């Protein structure tokens, strides 16, 4: 009985232990649950605060970006409006100037017709008077004319000399004024950009490792490249480019394109060099034909043989003192056309002579002779009109002026190549040229001061009036010009102005 009671007590104790253990565990679990819920709520609150701050910052930055964009838009809008207004004003000015030129042309035509009529009328009156005089005097018309001229010449010799001098001076002023108007109109209509060519063409690369591929093992790739293209690769310290150097601009263009294709392909090896070189040559040849055709069409010529256009297009890759020769030739053609219209010359001959005046330079490094002689042979080979050949061959005075168009071509060459900014010299050449001009002029006796002006296009020489007469000043100008031609090398022409001024001062007391 006692044993049973003990067993019951043990079971009751165990039950109580289990109950209180379970109850404690529940309480502990509930406490942990509350703690976790509090932590979760705190983290959610922190996340919401951070998100709110991020949104506020994003809104603020978005407003700033929007404000900057609006300000930039307003600035660009103002710039566009001002530029548009400037272009409209310029267009109006050019339209008005064109109308003025047309009015002047019409007035000149009317004046010409009136003068012709007046001249015919005076001739009729003159003939009538001569016939009446011959009838009244009983002598022949020829004898009357001779006696009348002798008497007038004897009585008015001095007056006639004065009148002739005045008319000569007046006509020279009119001729110079008209020539300036014609040249100004021709230059005003032509405003081509000027490009400066280099002996090296840069090719961009993405990283320095490409340079190693270009060189190849023991320089194998560079040797193959130079052999295939005839151009040299110059690898310097610049990280993002290499230079392709060659005196022949066409070979240089082919080499630059070949290298660009190799870099894009990534496989730089002799076989690929040959493949891309052939591809580049074809592309450059197509460009040459296209440029020749475009130049001819710009000048209004559409029936020139394709082979001749291909030779003309080669000038796109040639320069003279930094001036692109093809652009220079097209510019000359337009100027020649304007001058020919003003001078009643053959416009087509003048334009074609100007367009082909330097065509010999396209192959002068391959064929012996001056570029003028080479150009003559090229034009004659393609049966170009002989008048065009005459117009182009005299622009360097190697041949005589056989038609008026040859003078127009030479004038257009001086305008296009000699105007400031058309051609570029190096700083050393520029300084030497100015120093040479002033040195030559200072060597003449009676020179007081001399100054080179207009980027070396003009030199003004001030002489001592007591030592140099007007005649000697005129002679000195010619001698200076000849000496400059013999001792200096320069494009275009240089104006020599000898100025003789005498100032006499007296004081009234």
C-alpha positions as CSV (number, residue, x, y, z in Angstrom):
1,X,0.0,0.0,0.0
2,X,2.8,2.3,0.8
3,X,4.5,1.4,-2.4
4,X,1.4,2.3,-4.4
5,X,1.2,5.6,-2.6
6,X,4.8,6.3,-3.4
7,X,4.3,5.5,-7.1
8,X,1.3,7.7,-7.2
9,X,3.2,10.5,-5.6
10,X,6.1,10.0,-8.1
11,X,3.6,10.2,-11.0
12,X,2.0,13.2,-9.6
13,X,5.4,14.9,-9.2
14,X,6.4,14.0,-12.6
15,X,3.1,15.3,-14.0
16,X,3.5,18.6,-12.0
17,X,7.1,18.9,-13.3
18,X,6.0,18.4,-16.8
19,X,3.2,20.8,-16.4
20,X,5.3,23.6,-14.9
21,X,8.1,22.8,-17.4
22,X,5.7,23.1,-20.3
23,X,4.2,26.3,-18.8
24,X,7.7,27.8,-18.4
25,X,8.6,26.9,-21.9
26,X,5.5,28.6,-23.2
27,X,6.2,31.7,-21.3
28,X,9.8,31.7,-22.6
29,X,8.6,31.2,-26.2
30,X,6.1,34.0,-25.9
31,X,8.8,36.3,-24.5
32,X,11.1,35.5,-27.4
33,X,8.3,35.9,-29.9
34,X,7.5,39.4,-28.5
35,X,11.2,40.3,-28.6
36,X,11.4,39.2,-32.3
37,X,8.3,41.1,-33.2
38,X,9.7,44.2,-31.6
39,X,13.0,43.8,-33.6
40,X,11.1,43.3,-36.8
41,X,9.0,46.4,-36.1
42,X,12.2,48.4,-35.4
43,X,13.8,47.2,-38.7
44,X,10.7,47.9,-40.7
45,X,10.6,51.4,-39.1
46,X,14.3,52.0,-40.0
47,X,13.8,50.7,-43.5
48,X,10.8,53.0,-44.0
49,X,12.8,56.0,-42.7
50,X,15.7,55.2,-45.0
51,X,13.4,54.7,-48.0
52,X,11.8,58.1,-47.2
53,X,15.2,59.8,-47.1
54,X,16.2,58.2,-50.4
55,X,13.0,59.3,-52.0
56,X,13.4,62.8,-50.7
57,X,17.0,62.9,-52.0
58,X,16.0,61.5,-55.4
59,X,13.2,64.1,-55.7
60,X,15.6,66.9,-54.8
61,X,18.3,65.7,-57.4
62,X,15.6,65.2,-60.0
63,X,14.4,68.8,-59.5
64,X,18.0,70.0,-59.8
65,X,18.6,68.0,-63.0
66,X,15.3,69.3,-64.4
67,X,16.2,72.9,-63.6
68,X,19.6,72.5,-65.2
69,X,18.1,70.9,-68.3
70,X,15.5,73.7,-68.6
71,X,18.3,76.4,-68.3
72,X,20.4,74.6,-70.9
73,X,17.3,74.3,-73.2
74,X,16.6,78.0,-72.8
75,X,20.2,78.9,-73.6
76,X,20.3,76.7,-76.7
77,X,17.0,78.2,-77.7
78,X,18.3,81.7,-77.4
79,X,21.5,80.8,-79.3
80,X,19.5,79.1,-82.1
81,X,17.2,82.2,-82.3
82,X,20.1,84.6,-82.6
83,X,21.9,82.4,-85.2
84,X,18.7,82.1,-87.2
85,X,18.2,85.8,-87.1
86,X,21.8,86.4,-88.2
87,X,21.5,84.0,-91.1
88,X,18.2,85.6,-92.2
89,X,19.9,89.1,-92.1
90,X,22.8,87.8,-94.1
91,X,20.5,86.2,-96.7
92,X,18.6,89.5,-97.0
93,X,21.8,91.3,-97.5
94,X,23.0,88.9,-100.2
95,X,19.6,89.2,-102.0
96,X,19.8,93.0,-102.0
97,X,23.4,92.9,-103.2
98,X,22.4,90.6,-106.0
99,X,19.6,93.0,-107.0
100,X,22.0,95.9,-106.9
101,X,24.5,94.0,-109.1
102,X,21.7,93.2,-111.6
103,X,20.6,96.9,-111.7
104,X,24.2,98.0,-112.3
105,X,24.6,95.5,-115.1
106,X,21.4,96.7,-116.7
107,X,22.5,100.3,-116.4
108,X,25.8,99.5,-118.0
109,X,24.1,97.7,-120.9
110,X,21.8,100.8,-121.4
111,X,24.8,103.1,-121.2
112,X,26.7,101.0,-123.7
113,X,23.8,101.1,-126.2
114,X,23.5,104.8,-125.8
115,X,27.2,105.4,-126.3
116,X,27.1,103.2,-129.5
117,X,24.2,105.3,-130.8
118,X,26.0,108.5,-130.0
119,X,29.2,107.3,-131.6
120,X,27.3,106.4,-134.8
121,X,25.6,109.8,-134.8
122,X,28.9,111.6,-134.4
123,X,30.5,109.6,-137.1
124,X,27.7,110.6,-139.5
125,X,28.0,114.2,-138.6
126,X,31.8,114.1,-139.0
127,X,31.5,112.5,-142.4
128,X,28.9,115.1,-143.5
129,X,31.1,118.0,-142.3
130,X,34.1,116.6,-144.1
131,X,32.1,116.3,-147.3
132,X,30.8,119.9,-147.0
133,X,34.3,121.2,-146.2
134,X,35.8,119.4,-149.2
135,X,33.1,120.9,-151.5
136,X,33.5,124.4,-150.2
137,X,37.3,124.5,-150.3
138,X,37.7,122.7,-153.6
139,X,40.3,120.3,-152.2
140,X,40.0,116.6,-151.7
141,X,38.7,115.0,-148.5
142,X,42.1,113.5,-147.7
143,X,43.9,116.9,-148.1
144,X,41.3,118.7,-146.0
145,X,41.7,116.2,-143.2
146,X,45.4,116.5,-143.3
147,X,45.5,120.3,-143.2
148,X,42.8,120.4,-140.5
149,X,44.7,118.0,-138.3
150,X,48.0,119.9,-138.8
151,X,46.4,123.2,-137.9
152,X,44.6,121.7,-134.8
153,X,47.8,120.0,-133.7
154,X,49.8,123.2,-134.1
155,X,47.4,125.5,-132.4
156,X,46.4,123.1,-129.6
157,X,49.5,121.0,-129.0
158,X,49.8,121.8,-125.4
159,X,46.1,121.7,-124.7
160,X,45.8,118.4,-126.4
161,X,48.7,117.0,-124.3
162,X,47.0,118.1,-121.2
163,X,43.6,116.7,-122.3
164,X,45.1,113.4,-123.3
165,X,46.9,113.1,-119.9
166,X,43.7,113.9,-118.1
167,X,41.7,111.4,-120.2
168,X,44.4,108.7,-119.7
169,X,44.3,109.3,-115.9
170,X,40.5,109.2,-115.9
171,X,40.3,106.1,-118.0
172,X,42.8,104.3,-115.8
173,X,40.8,105.2,-112.7
174,X,37.6,103.8,-114.4
175,X,39.4,100.7,-115.6
176,X,40.9,100.0,-112.1
177,X,37.5,100.6,-110.4
178,X,35.8,98.3,-112.8
179,X,38.5,95.6,-112.4
180,X,38.2,95.8,-108.6
181,X,34.4,95.5,-108.9
182,X,34.7,92.4,-111.1
183,X,37.3,90.8,-108.9
184,X,35.4,91.6,-105.7
185,X,32.2,90.0,-107.2
186,X,34.2,86.9,-108.2
187,X,35.8,86.5,-104.8
188,X,32.6,87.2,-103.0
189,X,30.8,84.4,-104.7
190,X,33.5,81.9,-103.8
191,X,34.2,81.0,-100.2
192,X,35.5,77.4,-100.0
193,X,37.1,76.1,-96.8
194,X,40.7,75.5,-96.6
195,X,42.2,72.2,-95.5
196,X,45.7,71.6,-94.3
197,X,47.3,68.2,-95.2
198,X,50.0,66.4,-93.1
199,X,52.7,63.9,-94.0
200,X,51.3,61.6,-91.2
201,X,47.8,60.3,-90.6
202,X,46.8,59.3,-87.0
203,X,44.9,56.0,-86.5
204,X,43.1,55.5,-83.2
205,X,43.6,52.3,-81.2
206,X,41.7,51.1,-78.1
207,X,44.5,49.9,-76.0
208,X,48.3,49.5,-75.8
209,X,48.2,45.8,-76.5
210,X,47.2,46.5,-80.1
211,X,50.6,48.1,-80.6
212,X,52.3,44.8,-79.8
213,X,50.1,43.1,-82.4
214,X,50.9,45.7,-85.0
215,X,54.7,45.2,-84.5
216,X,54.4,41.4,-84.4
217,X,57.1,39.0,-83.5
218,X,60.5,40.4,-84.3
219,X,58.8,43.2,-86.2
220,X,57.3,40.8,-88.8
221,X,53.9,42.5,-89.1
222,X,55.4,46.0,-89.5
223,X,57.8,44.8,-92.2
224,X,55.0,43.1,-94.1
225,X,52.8,46.2,-93.7
226,X,55.5,48.6,-95.0
227,X,56.3,46.3,-97.9
228,X,52.7,45.9,-98.9
229,X,51.5,49.5,-98.6
230,X,54.7,51.5,-99.1
231,X,54.0,53.5,-96.0
232,X,55.7,53.6,-92.6
233,X,54.1,53.1,-89.2
234,X,55.3,55.4,-86.4
235,X,54.6,54.1,-82.9
236,X,55.3,56.8,-80.3
237,X,54.4,57.3,-76.6
238,X,50.8,58.4,-77.3
239,X,48.5,55.6,-75.8
240,X,45.5,55.9,-78.1
241,X,47.0,56.2,-81.6
242,X,49.7,55.4,-84.0
243,X,50.9,57.3,-87.1
244,X,51.0,56.3,-90.7
245,X,53.6,58.3,-92.5
246,X,54.2,58.6,-96.3
247,X,55.0,61.5,-98.7
248,X,52.5,60.1,-101.2
249,X,49.0,61.0,-99.9
250,X,47.2,58.3,-101.8
251,X,49.5,55.5,-100.5
252,X,49.2,57.1,-97.0
253,X,45.3,56.9,-97.3
254,X,45.5,53.3,-98.4
255,X,47.8,52.4,-95.6
256,X,45.7,54.2,-92.9
257,X,42.6,52.4,-94.1
258,X,44.4,49.0,-94.1
259,X,45.6,49.5,-90.6
260,X,42.1,50.5,-89.4
261,X,40.7,47.4,-90.9
262,X,43.4,45.3,-89.2
263,X,42.7,46.8,-85.8
264,X,38.9,46.2,-86.2
265,X,39.5,42.6,-87.3
266,X,42.0,41.9,-84.5
267,X,43.9,39.4,-86.6
268,X,47.1,41.2,-87.6
269,X,49.2,39.0,-89.8
270,X,50.8,39.2,-93.3
271,X,47.9,37.4,-95.1
272,X,45.3,39.8,-93.6
273,X,47.6,42.8,-94.4
274,X,47.6,41.8,-98.0
275,X,43.8,41.2,-98.0
276,X,42.9,44.5,-96.4
277,X,45.4,46.4,-98.5
278,X,43.7,45.2,-101.7
279,X,40.4,46.2,-100.2
280,X,41.6,49.7,-99.3
281,X,43.2,50.3,-102.7
282,X,39.8,49.6,-104.3
283,X,38.0,51.9,-101.9
284,X,40.5,54.7,-102.4
285,X,40.3,54.3,-106.2
286,X,36.5,54.5,-106.0
287,X,36.9,57.7,-103.9
288,X,39.2,59.2,-106.5
289,X,36.7,58.5,-109.3
290,X,33.9,59.9,-107.2
291,X,35.8,63.1,-106.3
292,X,36.8,63.7,-109.9
293,X,33.2,63.3,-111.0
294,X,31.9,65.5,-108.3
295,X,34.4,68.3,-109.1
296,X,33.5,68.2,-112.8
297,X,29.8,68.3,-112.0
298,X,30.2,71.2,-109.6
299,X,31.7,73.1,-112.5
300,X,29.0,72.1,-114.9
301,X,30.9,69.5,-117.0
302,X,29.1,66.1,-117.5
303,X,30.8,64.6,-120.6
304,X,34.4,64.3,-119.5
305,X,36.0,60.8,-120.0
306,X,36.1,58.6,-116.9
307,X,39.8,58.0,-117.2
308,X,40.5,61.8,-117.2
309,X,38.1,62.2,-114.2
310,X,40.1,59.5,-112.3
311,X,43.3,61.5,-112.9
312,X,41.5,64.7,-111.7
313,X,40.2,63.0,-108.6
314,X,43.8,62.1,-107.5
315,X,44.2,65.8,-106.8
316,X,41.8,65.3,-103.8
317,X,44.8,63.8,-102.0
318,X,47.3,66.4,-103.1
319,X,48.0,69.8,-101.5
320,X,50.1,72.9,-102.3
321,X,51.3,74.9,-99.3
322,X,48.5,73.2,-97.3
323,X,45.7,74.1,-99.8
324,X,43.9,71.1,-101.2
325,X,44.6,71.2,-105.0
326,X,41.2,69.8,-106.1
327,X,39.3,72.3,-104.0
328,X,41.6,75.0,-105.3
329,X,40.9,74.0,-108.9
330,X,37.1,73.9,-108.4
331,X,37.3,77.3,-106.7
332,X,39.4,78.6,-109.6
333,X,36.8,77.3,-112.1
334,X,34.0,79.3,-110.4
335,X,36.1,82.4,-110.2
336,X,37.1,82.1,-113.8
337,X,33.5,81.6,-114.8
338,X,32.5,84.9,-113.1
339,X,35.4,86.8,-114.7
340,X,34.7,85.4,-118.1
341,X,31.1,86.5,-117.9
342,X,32.2,90.0,-117.0
343,X,34.8,90.2,-119.7
344,X,32.6,88.6,-122.5
345,X,35.1,85.7,-122.8
346,X,34.2,82.0,-123.3
347,X,33.0,80.9,-119.9
348,X,33.3,77.1,-120.6
349,X,36.9,77.4,-121.8
350,X,37.9,79.5,-118.9
351,X,36.3,77.2,-116.3
352,X,37.7,74.0,-117.9
353,X,41.1,75.5,-118.2
354,X,41.0,76.5,-114.5
355,X,39.7,73.0,-113.5
356,X,42.5,71.2,-115.3
357,X,45.3,73.8,-114.7
358,X,47.1,71.6,-112.1
359,X,46.1,68.2,-113.3
360,X,49.8,67.4,-114.1
361,X,50.4,67.5,-110.3
362,X,48.4,64.2,-110.0
363,X,51.2,62.3,-111.6
364,X,54.2,64.7,-111.5
365,X,56.0,62.3,-109.1
366,X,55.6,59.5,-111.6
367,X,56.2,61.3,-114.9
368,X,59.2,63.5,-115.8
369,X,58.6,67.2,-116.6
370,X,56.9,70.2,-115.0
371,X,53.2,69.8,-114.0
372,X,52.2,72.2,-116.8
373,X,53.9,70.2,-119.5
374,X,52.5,66.9,-118.0
375,X,49.0,68.5,-117.9
376,X,49.3,69.6,-121.5
377,X,50.1,66.0,-122.6
378,X,47.3,64.6,-120.5
379,X,44.7,66.9,-122.0
380,X,45.9,66.4,-125.5
381,X,45.8,62.6,-125.0
382,X,42.1,62.8,-124.2
383,X,41.4,65.2,-127.2
384,X,40.4,68.2,-125.0
385,X,39.7,71.4,-127.0
386,X,43.0,73.1,-127.9
387,X,41.7,76.4,-126.6
388,X,41.3,74.8,-123.1
389,X,45.0,73.7,-123.3
390,X,46.0,77.2,-124.2
391,X,44.0,78.6,-121.3
392,X,45.6,76.3,-118.7
393,X,49.2,76.2,-120.0
394,X,50.1,79.9,-119.3
395,X,49.2,80.1,-115.6
396,X,52.9,80.0,-114.6
397,X,54.0,81.9,-117.7
398,X,55.8,78.8,-119.1
399,X,53.8,79.5,-122.3
400,X,52.6,82.7,-123.9
401,X,49.1,84.0,-123.4
402,X,47.4,82.8,-126.6
403,X,43.8,83.7,-125.6
404,X,42.0,85.9,-123.1
405,X,40.9,82.8,-121.1
406,X,44.6,82.1,-120.3
407,X,44.8,85.5,-118.6
408,X,41.6,84.8,-116.7
409,X,42.9,81.4,-115.5
410,X,46.1,83.0,-114.2
411,X,44.2,85.7,-112.5
412,X,41.9,83.2,-110.8
413,X,45.0,81.2,-109.7
414,X,46.4,84.3,-108.0
415,X,43.0,85.1,-106.3
416,X,42.5,81.5,-105.0
417,X,46.1,80.8,-104.0
418,X,47.2,84.2,-103.0
419,X,44.4,85.5,-100.8
420,X,45.3,85.6,-97.0
421,X,44.6,82.3,-95.3
422,X,44.2,80.2,-98.4
423,X,47.7,78.7,-98.0
424,X,49.7,78.1,-94.9
425,X,53.4,78.5,-94.3
426,X,55.3,77.3,-91.2
427,X,56.3,80.0,-88.7
428,X,59.9,79.8,-89.7
429,X,59.1,80.3,-93.4
430,X,56.8,83.1,-92.5
431,X,59.4,84.9,-90.4
432,X,62.1,84.3,-93.0
433,X,59.9,85.7,-95.8
434,X,59.2,88.9,-93.9
435,X,62.9,89.3,-92.9
436,X,63.9,88.7,-96.5
437,X,61.5,91.3,-97.8
438,X,62.7,94.0,-95.4
439,X,66.3,93.1,-96.0
440,X,66.0,93.4,-99.8
441,X,64.3,96.8,-99.7
442,X,66.7,98.3,-97.2
443,X,69.6,97.6,-99.5
444,X,68.5,100.2,-102.0
445,X,70.0,103.7,-101.8
446,X,67.7,106.4,-100.4
447,X,65.4,104.1,-98.5
448,X,64.3,105.5,-95.2
449,X,62.1,102.7,-93.8
450,X,60.4,99.5,-95.2
451,X,57.7,97.4,-93.7
452,X,56.3,94.0,-94.7
453,X,52.4,94.0,-94.4
454,X,49.4,91.7,-95.1
455,X,51.2,88.5,-94.0
456,X,54.0,89.2,-96.5
457,X,51.7,90.0,-99.4
458,X,52.8,93.6,-99.5
459,X,55.9,95.6,-98.7
460,X,55.9,99.4,-98.4
461,X,59.1,101.3,-98.9
462,X,59.5,104.9,-97.7
463,X,62.2,106.8,-99.5
464,X,64.0,110.1,-98.8
465,X,62.4,112.7,-101.1
466,X,65.6,114.8,-101.3
467,X,67.6,111.9,-102.6
468,X,65.1,110.0,-104.7
469,X,63.0,111.7,-107.5
470,X,59.6,110.5,-108.7
471,X,61.2,108.8,-111.7
472,X,63.8,107.1,-109.5
473,X,61.1,105.9,-107.1
474,X,59.2,104.3,-110.0
475,X,62.4,102.7,-111.2
476,X,63.2,101.5,-107.7
477,X,59.8,99.8,-107.3
478,X,60.5,97.8,-110.5
479,X,64.0,96.9,-109.3
480,X,62.8,95.8,-105.9
481,X,60.1,93.6,-107.5
482,X,62.6,91.9,-109.8
483,X,65.0,91.3,-106.9
484,X,62.2,89.8,-104.7
485,X,61.3,87.5,-107.6
486,X,64.8,86.3,-108.0
487,X,65.8,85.9,-104.3
488,X,62.6,84.7,-102.6
489,X,60.3,81.8,-103.1
490,X,56.6,82.3,-102.3
491,X,53.1,81.4,-103.6
492,X,51.0,84.1,-105.1
493,X,52.3,87.7,-105.6
494,X,53.8,90.4,-103.5
495,X,52.8,94.1,-103.9
496,X,55.7,96.6,-103.8
497,X,54.7,100.1,-102.9
498,X,57.4,102.8,-103.0
499,X,56.2,106.0,-101.2
500,X,57.9,109.4,-101.7
501,X,56.6,112.2,-99.5
502,X,58.1,115.5,-98.9
503,X,57.0,117.6,-95.9
504,X,57.9,121.3,-95.7
505,X,57.4,123.1,-92.4
506,X,57.5,126.9,-91.8
507,X,56.5,128.9,-88.7
508,X,54.5,132.1,-88.8
509,X,55.5,134.4,-85.9
